């Protein structure tokens, strides 16, 4: 089958999503099954200064935030369950949006962006739903797949595996700045994965090419 990115149809969208999903999951399986958890920003698997390959697990949302950071009356497990269920509904919505825009012949850039976002969201939801069941924990040990005693968590309670960090520059905040004064800050300190990169790229396409995407007439109209 010839992959035609200039006119993304259902077959092409399937190949894009499946390829990104396989790359994402392969990278996570490799990290999970070969390394112990890293301390945040330390114990790097690879350290080139501007780039680090780490192994951290994200229990919540982007940048490590958790739902119960904003809704403290939720326990960690309930917050995780609510967040995972919300993500599942979001994926269904994104998938339908992608399918609908392919059927309508909407902007090809929109179809590409939605492929990237859908693949990334699907990659991370697999971690959240299944990783707790199929892997043992990685604290002070290398995880095993399908451990005899069961996984480290129940269904919907898995952690997202992150591994990529680009700490481009670090500095100390001046002492006179309230709360931050004297502390050290690293840009870009956040650790992410292939799925996050896919989502960010898709969102970036929507933001940068917004006028071109949403002002283009549909092919079937």
Secondary structure, 3 states (H helix, E strand, C coil): CCCCCCCCCHHHHHHHHHHHHHHHHHHHHHHHHHCCCCCCCCCCCEECCCCEEEEEEECCCHHHCCHHHHCCCCCHHHHHHHHHHHHHHHHHHHHHHHHHHHHHCCCHHHHHHHHHHHHHHHHHHHHHHHHHHHECCCCCCCCCECCCCCCCCCCCCCCEEEEEECCCEEEECCCCCCCCCCCEEEECCCEECHHHHHHHHHHHHHHHCHHHHHCCCCCCC
